[in-house]
Amino acid sequence: MSPPVTTARLVVINTKSATKEDVIRELVDCLVAEARVTDRETFVSEVLAREAVMATGIHGGIGIPHAHSESVTTPSVAVATSTAGIPFGAPDGPAHLIFLIAGPSGADNSHLQILAAIARKVVHDDFRNALIAATEPAFIAEIIDNEVQV
């Protein structure tokens, strides 16, 4: 059985990061600490390169930065909530909920499966609002693991 896509240690409640670059680095650090990413700088560069191609902010205060990389060992999602909001290029304003999706390179399309599952769920106000209001990382991890399968 594969490991869960996220754990409480991959969730940051009310990040103090103010920019998408900072929150991406913060979330990559969580992935590195859990041995889900082996090369911090390479993965940060790949995520930022993807952001430069097209912003990953979507309606409803959501940011979904993502990349697949040889430095990713396990399909994963690191999550941050932000009371202040972080600009991710969405037309309706900053992101208050950020999902950093990390997928292994190669034929594995797990990061796209995760991205699709999250995109399907965040359009629902109750789902999105429950995550934004959460005060416990374990609560967010449990919800994500129940909703996102790879």
N, CA, C and O atoms as a GROMACS GRO file, in nm:
protein
  600
    1MET      N    1   0.085  -0.119   0.000
    1MET     CA    2   0.000   0.000   0.000
    1MET      C    3   0.088   0.125   0.000
    1MET      O    4   0.187   0.132   0.074
    2SER      N    5   0.053   0.222  -0.083
    2SER     CA    6   0.134   0.343  -0.088
    2SER      C    7   0.107   0.433   0.032
    2SER      O    8   0.000   0.428   0.093
    3PRO      N    9   0.207   0.513   0.065
    3PRO     CA   10   0.189   0.606   0.178
    3PRO      C   11   0.082   0.710   0.145
    3PRO      O   12   0.054   0.735   0.027
    4PRO      N   13   0.023   0.772   0.247
    4PRO     CA   14  -0.076   0.877   0.221
    4PRO      C   15  -0.011   0.993   0.146
    4PRO      O   16   0.109   1.016   0.158
    5VAL      N   17  -0.091   1.066   0.067
    5VAL     CA   18  -0.034   1.177  -0.009
    5VAL      C   19   0.006   1.294   0.080
    5VAL      O   20   0.090   1.376   0.041
    6THR      N   21  -0.053   1.301   0.198
    6THR     CA   22  -0.011   1.404   0.291
    6THR      C   23  -0.020   1.351   0.433
    6THR      O   24  -0.086   1.251   0.459
    7THR      N   25   0.049   1.419   0.523
    7THR     CA   26   0.045   1.388   0.666
    7THR      C   27   0.038   1.521   0.740
    7THR      O   28   0.055   1.627   0.680
    8ALA      N   29   0.014   1.514   0.867
    8ALA     CA   30   0.009   1.637   0.948
    8ALA      C   31   0.140   1.716   0.939
    8ALA      O   32   0.140   1.839   0.949
    9ARG      N   33   0.252   1.646   0.919
    9ARG     CA   34   0.382   1.714   0.910
    9ARG      C   35   0.400   1.787   0.776
    9ARG      O   36   0.497   1.861   0.758
   10LEU      N   37   0.308   1.765   0.683
   10LEU     CA   38   0.314   1.834   0.554
   10LEU      C   39   0.211   1.947   0.546
   10LEU      O   40   0.181   1.996   0.437
   11VAL      N   41   0.159   1.988   0.661
   11VAL     CA   42   0.056   2.093   0.666
   11VAL      C   43   0.107   2.208   0.753
   11VAL      O   44   0.153   2.187   0.865
   12VAL      N   45   0.096   2.329   0.700
   12VAL     CA   46   0.134   2.450   0.774
   12VAL      C   47   0.007   2.532   0.793
   12VAL      O   48  -0.053   2.579   0.696
   13ILE      N   49  -0.034   2.549   0.917
   13ILE     CA   50  -0.152   2.629   0.949
   13ILE      C   51  -0.109   2.775   0.963
   13ILE      O   52  -0.015   2.806   1.035
   14ASN      N   53  -0.180   2.863   0.894
   14ASN     CA   54  -0.157   3.007   0.899
   14ASN      C   55  -0.010   3.044   0.878
   14ASN      O   56   0.056   3.102   0.965
   15THR      N   57   0.040   3.009   0.760
   15THR     CA   58   0.179   3.042   0.726
   15THR      C   59   0.205   3.191   0.741
   15THR      O   60   0.116   3.274   0.721
   16LYS      N   61   0.326   3.223   0.776
   16LYS     CA   62   0.368   3.363   0.783
   16LYS      C   63   0.428   3.408   0.650
   16LYS      O   64   0.459   3.526   0.632
   17SER      N   65   0.445   3.315   0.556
   17SER     CA   66   0.497   3.350   0.423
   17SER      C   67   0.403   3.451   0.357
   17SER      O   68   0.281   3.441   0.370
   18ALA      N   69   0.461   3.548   0.286
   18ALA     CA   70   0.380   3.652   0.222
   18ALA      C   71   0.384   3.645   0.071
   18ALA      O   72   0.302   3.707   0.004
   19THR      N   73   0.479   3.568   0.016
   19THR     CA   74   0.489   3.556  -0.130
   19THR      C   75   0.478   3.410  -0.170
   19THR      O   76   0.498   3.320  -0.090
   20LYS      N   77   0.444   3.389  -0.298
   20LYS     CA   78   0.433   3.250  -0.343
   20LYS      C   79   0.569   3.182  -0.339
   20LYS      O   80   0.577   3.063  -0.310
   21GLU      N   81   0.676   3.254  -0.367
   21GLU     CA   82   0.810   3.195  -0.360
   21GLU      C   83   0.841   3.147  -0.218
   21GLU      O   84   0.893   3.038  -0.199
   22ASP      N   85   0.807   3.230  -0.118
   22ASP     CA   86   0.834   3.193   0.021
   22ASP      C   87   0.751   3.074   0.066
   22ASP      O   88   0.803   2.984   0.131
   23VAL      N   89   0.622   3.071   0.032
   23VAL     CA   90   0.539   2.960   0.076
   23VAL      C   91   0.578   2.831   0.003
   23VAL      O   92   0.573   2.723   0.061
   24ILE      N   93   0.618   2.843  -0.123
   24ILE     CA   94   0.666   2.724  -0.195
   24ILE      C   95   0.790   2.669  -0.126
   24ILE      O   96   0.800   2.548  -0.104
   25ARG      N   97   0.885   2.756  -0.091
   25ARG     CA   98   1.006   2.710  -0.020
   25ARG      C   99   0.969   2.646   0.115
   25ARG      O  100   1.024   2.543   0.153
   26GLU      N  101   0.877   2.709   0.186
   26GLU     CA  102   0.835   2.656   0.317
   26GLU      C  103   0.776   2.515   0.301
   26GLU      O  104   0.808   2.425   0.378
   27LEU      N  105   0.689   2.497   0.202
   27LEU     CA  106   0.626   2.367   0.181
   27LEU      C  107   0.725   2.263   0.128
   27LEU      O  108   0.717   2.146   0.165
   28VAL      N  109   0.818   2.305   0.043
   28VAL     CA  110   0.921   2.212  -0.003
   28VAL      C  111   1.006   2.168   0.115
   28VAL      O  112   1.045   2.051   0.122
   29ASP      N  113   1.036   2.257   0.207
   29ASP     CA  114   1.110   2.218   0.328
   29ASP      C  115   1.038   2.107   0.404
   29ASP      O  116   1.102   2.015   0.456
   30CYS      N  117   0.906   2.115   0.411
   30CYS     CA  118   0.828   2.009   0.477
   30CYS      C  119   0.846   1.877   0.402
   30CYS      O  120   0.863   1.772   0.464
   31LEU      N  121   0.841   1.882   0.270
   31LEU     CA  122   0.857   1.761   0.188
   31LEU      C  123   0.997   1.702   0.204
   31LEU      O  124   1.012   1.580   0.210
   32VAL      N  125   1.098   1.787   0.211
   32VAL     CA  126   1.236   1.740   0.230
   32VAL      C  127   1.250   1.675   0.368
   32VAL      O  128   1.312   1.570   0.381
   33ALA      N  129   1.193   1.738   0.470
   33ALA     CA  130   1.202   1.684   0.606
   33ALA      C  131   1.139   1.546   0.618
   33ALA      O  132   1.178   1.466   0.704
   34GLU      N  133   1.041   1.518   0.533
   34GLU     CA  134   0.973   1.387   0.534
   34GLU      C  135   1.031   1.292   0.429
   34GLU      O  136   0.975   1.185   0.405
   35ALA      N  137   1.143   1.329   0.368
   35ALA     CA  138   1.213   1.247   0.267
   35ALA      C  139   1.126   1.218   0.145
   35ALA      O  140   1.143   1.115   0.080
   36ARG      N  141   1.035   1.309   0.114
   36ARG     CA  142   0.952   1.294  -0.006
   36ARG      C  143   1.014   1.369  -0.123
   36ARG      O  144   0.979   1.346  -0.239
   37VAL      N  145   1.107   1.461  -0.092
   37VAL     CA  146   1.186   1.532  -0.193
   37VAL      C  147   1.331   1.523  -0.149
   37VAL      O  148   1.363   1.547  -0.033
   38THR      N  149   1.419   1.487  -0.244
   38THR     CA  150   1.560   1.466  -0.208
   38THR      C  151   1.648   1.586  -0.237
   38THR      O  152   1.756   1.599  -0.178
   39ASP      N  153   1.605   1.676  -0.326
   39ASP     CA  154   1.688   1.790  -0.363
   39ASP      C  155   1.603   1.918  -0.356
   39ASP      O  156   1.529   1.949  -0.450
   40ARG      N  157   1.615   1.990  -0.246
   40ARG     CA  158   1.532   2.108  -0.220
   40ARG      C  159   1.542   2.210  -0.333
   40ARG      O  160   1.441   2.251  -0.390
   41GLU      N  161   1.665   2.251  -0.366
   41GLU     CA  162   1.683   2.360  -0.462
   41GLU      C  163   1.632   2.323  -0.601
   41GLU      O  164   1.571   2.405  -0.669
   42THR      N  165   1.656   2.200  -0.643
   42THR     CA  166   1.608   2.157  -0.774
   42THR      C  167   1.456   2.160  -0.778
   42THR      O  168   1.397   2.212  -0.873
   43PHE      N  169   1.392   2.107  -0.676
   43PHE     CA  170   1.246   2.103  -0.678
   43PHE      C  171   1.186   2.243  -0.668
   43PHE      O  172   1.090   2.274  -0.737
   44VAL      N  173   1.241   2.328  -0.582
   44VAL     CA  174   1.193   2.467  -0.574
   44VAL      C  175   1.204   2.532  -0.712
   44VAL      O  176   1.110   2.598  -0.756
   45SER      N  177   1.316   2.514  -0.780
   45SER     CA  178   1.336   2.572  -0.913
   45SER      C  179   1.233   2.519  -1.012
   45SER      O  180   1.182   2.595  -1.094
   46GLU      N  181   1.203   2.390  -1.006
   46GLU     CA  182   1.106   2.330  -1.099
   46GLU      C  183   0.965   2.384  -1.073
   46GLU      O  184   0.890   2.409  -1.167
   47VAL      N  185   0.929   2.400  -0.947
   47VAL     CA  186   0.797   2.454  -0.914
   47VAL      C  187   0.787   2.599  -0.959
   47VAL      O  188   0.687   2.640  -1.018
   48LEU      N  189   0.890   2.678  -0.932
   48LEU     CA  190   0.889   2.819  -0.972
   48LEU      C  191   0.890   2.833  -1.124
   48LEU      O  192   0.827   2.924  -1.178
   49ALA      N  193   0.959   2.744  -1.194
   49ALA     CA  194   0.959   2.747  -1.341
   49ALA      C  195   0.818   2.719  -1.393
   49ALA      O  196   0.773   2.782  -1.489
   50ARG      N  197   0.748   2.626  -1.330
   50ARG     CA  198   0.610   2.595  -1.369
   50ARG      C  199   0.520   2.717  -1.344
   50ARG      O  200   0.434   2.749  -1.426
   51GLU      N  201   0.540   2.784  -1.232
   51GLU     CA  202   0.463   2.905  -1.200
   51GLU      C  203   0.488   3.014  -1.303
   51GLU      O  204   0.397   3.090  -1.336
   52ALA      N  205   0.611   3.023  -1.354
   52ALA     CA  206   0.645   3.126  -1.453
   52ALA      C  207   0.573   3.102  -1.586
   52ALA      O  208   0.546   3.197  -1.659
   53VAL      N  209   0.542   2.977  -1.616
   53VAL     CA  210   0.471   2.944  -1.740
   53VAL      C  211   0.325   2.989  -1.731
   53VAL      O  212   0.272   3.049  -1.823
   54MET      N  213   0.263   2.958  -1.619
   54MET     CA  214   0.124   2.999  -1.598
   54MET      C  215   0.094   2.997  -1.448
   54MET      O  216   0.125   2.900  -1.379
   55ALA      N  217   0.036   3.104  -1.399
   55ALA     CA  218   0.001   3.112  -1.257
   55ALA      C  219  -0.094   2.999  -1.220
   55ALA      O  220  -0.176   2.957  -1.301
   56THR      N  221  -0.082   2.950  -1.098
   56THR     CA  222  -0.163   2.836  -1.054
   56THR      C  223  -0.271   2.876  -0.954
   56THR      O  224  -0.328   2.790  -0.886
   57GLY      N  225  -0.300   3.006  -0.944
   57GLY     CA  226  -0.410   3.050  -0.860
   57GLY      C  227  -0.542   3.024  -0.931
   57GLY      O  228  -0.555   3.050  -1.051
   58ILE      N  229  -0.640   2.973  -0.856
   58ILE     CA  230  -0.772   2.952  -0.914
   58ILE      C  231  -0.878   3.018  -0.826
   58ILE      O  232  -0.852   3.054  -0.711
   59HIS      N  233  -0.995   3.034  -0.882
   59HIS     CA  234  -1.105   3.101  -0.813
   59HIS      C  235  -1.130   3.040  -0.675
   59HIS      O  236  -1.118   2.918  -0.656
   60GLY      N  237  -1.164   3.124  -0.581
   60GLY     CA  238  -1.198   3.077  -0.447
   60GLY      C  239  -1.085   3.088  -0.346
   60GLY      O  240  -1.095   3.032  -0.237
   61GLY      N  241  -0.977   3.158  -0.382
   61GLY     CA  242  -0.867   3.174  -0.287
   61GLY      C  243  -0.778   3.052  -0.277
   61GLY      O  244  -0.734   3.015  -0.168
   62ILE      N  245  -0.752   2.988  -0.393
   62ILE     CA  246  -0.674   2.865  -0.395
   62ILE      C  247  -0.550   2.883  -0.481
   62ILE      O  248  -0.556   2.942  -0.589
   63GLY      N  249  -0.437   2.832  -0.432
   63GLY     CA  250  -0.314   2.823  -0.511
   63GLY      C  251  -0.275   2.677  -0.520
   63GLY      O  252  -0.274   2.606  -0.419
   64ILE      N  253  -0.244   2.631  -0.641
   64ILE     CA  254  -0.207   2.490  -0.658
   64ILE      C  255  -0.075   2.480  -0.735
   64ILE      O  256  -0.073   2.430  -0.848
   65PRO      N  257   0.035   2.527  -0.675
   65PRO     CA  258   0.164   2.510  -0.743
   65PRO      C  259   0.196   2.361  -0.752
   65PRO      O  260   0.162   2.284  -0.662
   66HIS      N  261   0.261   2.320  -0.861
   66HIS     CA  262   0.289   2.179  -0.878
   66HIS      C  263   0.402   2.157  -0.977
   66HIS      O  264   0.432   2.242  -1.061
   67ALA      N  265   0.465   2.042  -0.964
   67ALA     CA  266   0.569   2.000  -1.058
   67ALA      C  267   0.594   1.851  -1.038
   67ALA      O  268   0.566   1.795  -0.932
   68HIS      N  269   0.646   1.790  -1.143
   68HIS     CA  270   0.697   1.654  -1.128
   68HIS      C  271   0.847   1.663  -1.145
   68HIS      O  272   0.898   1.746  -1.220
   69SER      N  273   0.918   1.576  -1.074
   69SER     CA  274   1.062   1.592  -1.066
   69SER      C  275   1.130   1.461  -1.030
   69SER      O  276   1.071   1.375  -0.963
   70GLU      N  277   1.253   1.447  -1.074
   70GLU     CA  278   1.333   1.331  -1.035
   70GLU      C  279   1.366   1.337  -0.886
   70GLU      O  280   1.401   1.234  -0.827
   71SER      N  281   1.356   1.453  -0.824
   71SER     CA  282   1.387   1.463  -0.682
   71SER      C  283   1.269   1.426  -0.592
   71SER      O  284   1.283   1.425  -0.470
   72VAL      N  285   1.154   1.395  -0.651
   72VAL     CA  286   1.037   1.354  -0.573
   72VAL      C  287   1.036   1.202  -0.560
   72VAL      O  288   1.043   1.130  -0.660
   73THR      N  289   1.029   1.154  -0.437
   73THR     CA  290   1.031   1.009  -0.412
   73THR      C  291   0.892   0.949  -0.399
   73THR      O  292   0.872   0.831  -0.427
   74THR      N  293   0.795   1.030  -0.356
   74THR     CA  294   0.660   0.983  -0.328
   74THR      C  295   0.560   1.089  -0.372
   74THR      O  296   0.577   1.206  -0.338
   75PRO      N  297   0.455   1.051  -0.446
   75PRO     CA  298   0.352   1.150  -0.478
   75PRO      C  299   0.298   1.213  -0.349
   75PRO      O  300   0.257   1.142  -0.258
   76SER      N  301   0.300   1.345  -0.344
   76SER     CA  302   0.271   1.413  -0.218
   76SER      C  303   0.199   1.546  -0.239
   76SER      O  304   0.205   1.606  -0.346
   77VAL      N  305   0.130   1.588  -0.132
   77VAL     CA  306   0.070   1.721  -0.127
   77VAL      C  307   0.110   1.784   0.006
   77VAL      O  308   0.083   1.729   0.112
   78ALA      N  309   0.173   1.900  -0.002
   78ALA     CA  310   0.198   1.981   0.118
   78ALA      C  311   0.098   2.096   0.113
   78ALA      O  312   0.073   2.152   0.007
   79VAL      N  313   0.041   2.130   0.227
   79VAL     CA  314  -0.069   2.226   0.232
   79VAL      C  315  -0.035   2.340   0.328
   79VAL      O  316   0.022   2.317   0.435
   80ALA      N  317  -0.071   2.461   0.289
   80ALA     CA  318  -0.059   2.575   0.379
   80ALA      C  319  -0.189   2.654   0.377
   80ALA      O  320  -0.254   2.668   0.273
   81THR      N  321  -0.226   2.705   0.493
   81THR     CA  322  -0.336   2.801   0.500
   81THR      C  323  -0.274   2.938   0.528
   81THR      O  324  -0.168   2.947   0.591
   82SER      N  325  -0.340   3.043   0.483
   82SER     CA  326  -0.289   3.178   0.502
   82SER      C  327  -0.406   3.272   0.531
   82SER      O  328  -0.493   3.292   0.447
   83THR      N  329  -0.406   3.329   0.649
   83THR     CA  330  -0.510   3.425   0.684
   83THR      C  331  -0.499   3.550   0.598
   83THR      O  332  -0.600   3.602   0.550
   84ALA      N  333  -0.377   3.598   0.579
   84ALA     CA  334  -0.355   3.721   0.502
   84ALA      C  335  -0.376   3.700   0.353
   84ALA      O  336  -0.417   3.792   0.282
   85GLY      N  337  -0.348   3.581   0.304
   85GLY     CA  338  -0.358   3.553   0.161
   85GLY      C  339  -0.226   3.578   0.091
   85GLY      O  340  -0.151   3.669   0.127
   86ILE      N  341  -0.199   3.496  -0.010
   86ILE     CA  342  -0.074   3.503  -0.086
   86ILE      C  343  -0.110   3.510  -0.235
   86ILE      O  344  -0.183   3.424  -0.284
   87PRO      N  345  -0.060   3.610  -0.307
   87PRO     CA  346  -0.093   3.621  -0.449
   87PRO      C  347  -0.041   3.501  -0.530
   87PRO      O  348   0.078   3.471  -0.528
   88PHE      N  349  -0.132   3.434  -0.600
   88PHE     CA  350  -0.097   3.323  -0.689
   88PHE      C  351  -0.151   3.347  -0.829
   88PHE      O  352  -0.154   3.255  -0.911
   89GLY      N  353  -0.193   3.470  -0.858
   89GLY     CA  354  -0.235   3.504  -0.992
   89GLY      C  355  -0.381   3.476  -1.025
   89GLY      O  356  -0.420   3.485  -1.141
   90ALA      N  357  -0.462   3.444  -0.926
   90ALA     CA  358  -0.604   3.421  -0.953
   90ALA      C  359  -0.674   3.555  -0.974
   90ALA      O  360  -0.640   3.653  -0.907
   91PRO      N  361  -0.770   3.560  -1.064
   91PRO     CA  362  -0.838   3.687  -1.091
   91PRO      C  363  -0.920   3.740  -0.972
   91PRO      O  364  -0.948   3.860  -0.965
   92ASP      N  365  -0.959   3.652  -0.880
   92ASP     CA  366  -1.043   3.697  -0.768
   92ASP      C  367  -0.964   3.728  -0.642
   92ASP      O  368  -1.023   3.752  -0.536
   93GLY      N  369  -0.831   3.728  -0.650
   93GLY     CA  370  -0.753   3.769  -0.534
   93GLY      C  371  -0.657   3.663  -0.483
   93GLY      O  372  -0.635   3.561  -0.549
   94PRO      N  373  -0.600   3.689  -0.365
   94PRO     CA  374  -0.495   3.601  -0.313
   94PRO      C  375  -0.548   3.465  -0.267
   94PRO      O  376  -0.668   3.446  -0.244
   95ALA      N  377  -0.453   3.372  -0.254
   95ALA     CA  378  -0.486   3.236  -0.208
   95ALA      C  379  -0.478   3.229  -0.056
   95ALA      O  380  -0.384   3.278   0.006
   96HIS      N  381  -0.579   3.168   0.002
   96HIS     CA  382  -0.581   3.142   0.146
   96HIS      C  383  -0.557   2.995   0.175
   96HIS      O  384  -0.542   2.955   0.290
   97LEU      N  385  -0.555   2.916   0.069
   97LEU     CA  386  -0.533   2.772   0.078
   97LEU      C  387  -0.439   2.734  -0.035
   97LEU      O  388  -0.472   2.753  -0.153
   98ILE      N  389  -0.322   2.680   0.001
   98ILE     CA  390  -0.221   2.648  -0.098
   98ILE      C  391  -0.191   2.499  -0.091
   98ILE      O  392  -0.161   2.446   0.016
   99PHE      N  393  -0.199   2.433  -0.206
   99PHE     CA  394  -0.166   2.290  -0.217
   99PHE      C  395  -0.043   2.279  -0.306
   99PHE      O  396  -0.051   2.310  -0.426
  100LEU      N  397   0.070   2.237  -0.252
  100LEU     CA  398   0.190   2.213  -0.334
  100LEU      C  399   0.192   2.065  -0.368
  100LEU      O  400   0.207   1.979  -0.281
  101ILE      N  401   0.176   2.036  -0.497
  101ILE     CA  402   0.171   1.897  -0.542
  101ILE      C  403   0.306   1.858  -0.600
  101ILE      O  404   0.360   1.926  -0.687
  102ALA      N  405   0.360   1.746  -0.548
  102ALA     CA  406   0.489   1.695  -0.592
  102ALA      C  407   0.469   1.555  -0.650
  102ALA      O  408   0.418   1.466  -0.583
  103GLY      N  409   0.510   1.539  -0.774
  103GLY     CA  410   0.499   1.408  -0.838
  103GLY      C  411   0.633   1.362  -0.889
  103GLY      O  412   0.715   1.444  -0.932
  104PRO      N  413   0.658   1.231  -0.885
  104PRO     CA  414   0.783   1.178  -0.941
  104PRO      C  415   0.787   1.196  -1.093
  104PRO      O  416   0.682   1.203  -1.157
  105SER      N  417   0.906   1.203  -1.149
  105SER     CA  418   0.923   1.213  -1.295
  105SER      C  419   0.889   1.081  -1.362
  105SER      O  420   0.864   0.980  -1.297
  106GLY      N  421   0.890   1.086  -1.493
  106GLY     CA  422   0.870   0.965  -1.571
  106GLY      C  423   0.726   0.949  -1.612
  106GLY      O  424   0.650   1.046  -1.620
  107ALA      N  425   0.688   0.827  -1.637
  107ALA     CA  426   0.554   0.796  -1.688
  107ALA      C  427   0.447   0.812  -1.580
  107ALA      O  428   0.328   0.814  -1.611
  108ASP      N  429   0.489   0.823  -1.456
  108ASP     CA  430   0.395   0.837  -1.344
  108ASP      C  431   0.318   0.968  -1.360
  108ASP      O  432   0.379   1.075  -1.367
  109ASN      N  433   0.187   0.960  -1.366
  109ASN     CA  434   0.107   1.082  -1.378
  109ASN      C  435   0.034   1.114  -1.248
  109ASN      O  436  -0.072   1.177  -1.248
  110SER      N  437   0.092   1.071  -1.136
  110SER     CA  438   0.027   1.089  -1.006
  110SER      C  439   0.002   1.235  -0.973
  110SER      O  440  -0.100   1.268  -0.913
  111HIS      N  441   0.094   1.325  -1.011
  111HIS     CA  442   0.072   1.466  -0.976
  111HIS      C  443  -0.050   1.520  -1.050
  111HIS      O  444  -0.120   1.607  -0.999
  112LEU      N  445  -0.075   1.470  -1.171
  112LEU     CA  446  -0.195   1.514  -1.245
  112LEU      C  447  -0.322   1.456  -1.183
  112LEU      O  448  -0.425   1.523  -1.179
  113GLN      N  449  -0.315   1.332  -1.135
  113GLN     CA  450  -0.429   1.272  -1.065
  113GLN      C  451  -0.462   1.351  -0.938
  113GLN      O  452  -0.578   1.378  -0.909
  114ILE      N  453  -0.357   1.386  -0.863
  114ILE     CA  454  -0.376   1.464  -0.740
  114ILE      C  455  -0.433   1.601  -0.774
  114ILE      O  456  -0.528   1.647  -0.710
  115LEU      N  457  -0.376   1.667  -0.875
  115LEU     CA  458  -0.422   1.799  -0.917
  115LEU      C  459  -0.570   1.794  -0.955
  115LEU      O  460  -0.648   1.880  -0.914
  116ALA      N  461  -0.609   1.695  -1.034
  116ALA     CA  462  -0.749   1.682  -1.076
  116ALA      C  463  -0.841   1.658  -0.957
  116ALA      O  464  -0.949   1.717  -0.950
  117ALA      N  465  -0.800   1.573  -0.864
  117ALA     CA  466  -0.883   1.543  -0.747
  117ALA      C  467  -0.902   1.668  -0.662
  117ALA      O  468  -1.013   1.696  -0.616
  118ILE      N  469  -0.795   1.744  -0.640
  118ILE     CA  470  -0.805   1.866  -0.559
  118ILE      C  471  -0.892   1.969  -0.632
  118ILE      O  472  -0.978   2.032  -0.571
  119ALA      N  473  -0.869   1.986  -0.762
  119ALA     CA  474  -0.947   2.084  -0.839
  119ALA      C  475  -1.097   2.051  -0.834
  119ALA      O  476  -1.180   2.142  -0.828
  120ARG      N  477  -1.132   1.922  -0.836
  120ARG     CA  478  -1.273   1.883  -0.828
  120ARG      C  479  -1.333   1.916  -0.691
  120ARG      O  480  -1.451   1.950  -0.683
  121LYS      N  481  -1.254   1.907  -0.585
  121LYS     CA  482  -1.305   1.928  -0.449
  121LYS      C  483  -1.311   2.075  -0.410
  121LYS      O  484  -1.406   2.116  -0.342
  122VAL      N  485  -1.212   2.155  -0.450
  122VAL     CA  486  -1.206   2.294  -0.401
  122VAL      C  487  -1.314   2.384  -0.459
  122VAL      O  488  -1.330   2.497  -0.412
  123VAL      N  489  -1.386   2.338  -0.559
  123VAL     CA  490  -1.497   2.419  -0.610
  123VAL      C  491  -1.615   2.416  -0.513
  123VAL      O  492  -1.707   2.498  -0.524
  124HIS      N  493  -1.614   2.325  -0.418
  124HIS     CA  494  -1.722   2.313  -0.320
  124HIS      C  495  -1.689   2.400  -0.198
  124HIS      O  496  -1.587   2.379  -0.132
  125ASP      N  497  -1.775   2.497  -0.171
  125ASP     CA  498  -1.751   2.591  -0.061
  125ASP      C  499  -1.729   2.521   0.073
  125ASP      O  500  -1.640   2.561   0.149
  126ASP      N  501  -1.808   2.418   0.104
  126ASP     CA  502  -1.795   2.352   0.234
  126ASP      C  503  -1.657   2.287   0.249
  126ASP      O  504  -1.597   2.295   0.356
  127PHE      N  505  -1.608   2.224   0.146
  127PHE     CA  506  -1.475   2.161   0.149
  127PHE      C  507  -1.368   2.267   0.170
  127PHE      O  508  -1.284   2.256   0.259
  128ARG      N  509  -1.371   2.369   0.085
  128ARG     CA  510  -1.271   2.476   0.089
  128ARG      C  511  -1.274   2.548   0.224
  128ARG      O  512  -1.169   2.570   0.285
  129ASN      N  513  -1.392   2.584   0.271
  129ASN     CA  514  -1.403   2.658   0.396
  129ASN      C  515  -1.360   2.576   0.517
  129ASN      O  516  -1.302   2.631   0.611
  130ALA      N  517  -1.388   2.446   0.516
  130ALA     CA  518  -1.344   2.359   0.627
  130ALA      C  519  -1.192   2.358   0.636
  130ALA      O  520  -1.136   2.362   0.746
  131LEU      N  521  -1.125   2.352   0.522
  131LEU     CA  522  -0.978   2.350   0.523
  131LEU      C  523  -0.922   2.485   0.566
  131LEU      O  524  -0.828   2.491   0.645
  132ILE      N  525  -0.978   2.593   0.513
  132ILE     CA  526  -0.928   2.727   0.547
  132ILE      C  527  -0.944   2.755   0.696
  132ILE      O  528  -0.858   2.819   0.757
  133ALA      N  529  -1.054   2.708   0.755
  133ALA     CA  530  -1.081   2.734   0.896
  133ALA      C  531  -1.010   2.639   0.991
  133ALA      O  532  -1.009   2.662   1.112
  134ALA      N  533  -0.950   2.534   0.939
  134ALA     CA  534  -0.888   2.431   1.025
  134ALA      C  535  -0.777   2.490   1.112
  134ALA      O  536  -0.703   2.579   1.070
  135THR      N  537  -0.768   2.439   1.232
  135THR     CA  538  -0.663   2.481   1.324
  135THR      C  539  -0.566   2.368   1.357
  135THR      O  540  -0.465   2.390   1.425
  136GLU      N  541  -0.595   2.248   1.308
  136GLU     CA  542  -0.510   2.133   1.335
  136GLU      C  543  -0.460   2.072   1.204
  136GLU      O  544  -0.540   2.037   1.118
  137PRO      N  545  -0.328   2.059   1.188
  137PRO     CA  546  -0.275   1.997   1.066
  137PRO      C  547  -0.331   1.857   1.040
  137PRO      O  548  -0.354   1.821   0.925
  138ALA      N  549  -0.352   1.779   1.145
  138ALA     CA  550  -0.402   1.642   1.127
  138ALA      C  551  -0.541   1.642   1.062
  138ALA      O  552  -0.574   1.552   0.985
  139PHE      N  553  -0.623   1.743   1.092
  139PHE     CA  554  -0.757   1.753   1.034
  139PHE      C  555  -0.747   1.771   0.882
  139PHE      O  556  -0.815   1.702   0.806
  140ILE      N  557  -0.661   1.863   0.838
  140ILE     CA  558  -0.643   1.886   0.695
  140ILE      C  559  -0.586   1.761   0.629
  140ILE      O  560  -0.634   1.721   0.523
  141ALA      N  561  -0.486   1.700   0.689
  141ALA     CA  562  -0.425   1.580   0.631
  141ALA      C  563  -0.528   1.470   0.613
  141ALA      O  564  -0.531   1.403   0.510
  142GLU      N  565  -0.613   1.451   0.712
  142GLU     CA  566  -0.716   1.347   0.704
  142GLU      C  567  -0.814   1.374   0.590
  142GLU      O  568  -0.850   1.283   0.516
  143ILE      N  569  -0.857   1.498   0.577
  143ILE     CA  570  -0.951   1.532   0.471
  143ILE      C  571  -0.887   1.509   0.333
  143ILE      O  572  -0.949   1.449   0.245
  144ILE      N  573  -0.766   1.555   0.316
  144ILE     CA  574  -0.696   1.538   0.188
  144ILE      C  575  -0.679   1.390   0.157
  144ILE      O  576  -0.706   1.346   0.045
  145ASP      N  577  -0.635   1.313   0.255
  145ASP     CA  578  -0.613   1.169   0.231
  145ASP      C  579  -0.743   1.096   0.198
  145ASP      O  580  -0.743   1.001   0.121
  146ASN      N  581  -0.853   1.140   0.256
  146ASN     CA  582  -0.981   1.078   0.225
  146ASN      C  583  -1.030   1.112   0.085
  146ASN      O  584  -1.100   1.033   0.022
  147GLU      N  585  -0.993   1.229   0.035
  147GLU     CA  586  -1.044   1.277  -0.093
  147GLU      C  587  -0.951   1.257  -0.212
  147GLU      O  588  -0.996   1.257  -0.326
  148VAL      N  589  -0.823   1.239  -0.186
  148VAL     CA  590  -0.724   1.231  -0.294
  148VAL      C  591  -0.658   1.094  -0.291
  148VAL      O  592  -0.586   1.060  -0.198
  149GLN      N  593  -0.684   1.016  -0.394
  149GLN     CA  594  -0.625   0.884  -0.406
  149GLN      C  595  -0.535   0.878  -0.530
  149GLN      O  596  -0.570   0.932  -0.635
  150VAL      N  597  -0.420   0.813  -0.517
  150VAL     CA  598  -0.332   0.793  -0.635
  150VAL      C  599  -0.300   0.646  -0.650
  150VAL      O  600  -0.228   0.608  -0.742
   0.00000   0.00000   0.00000
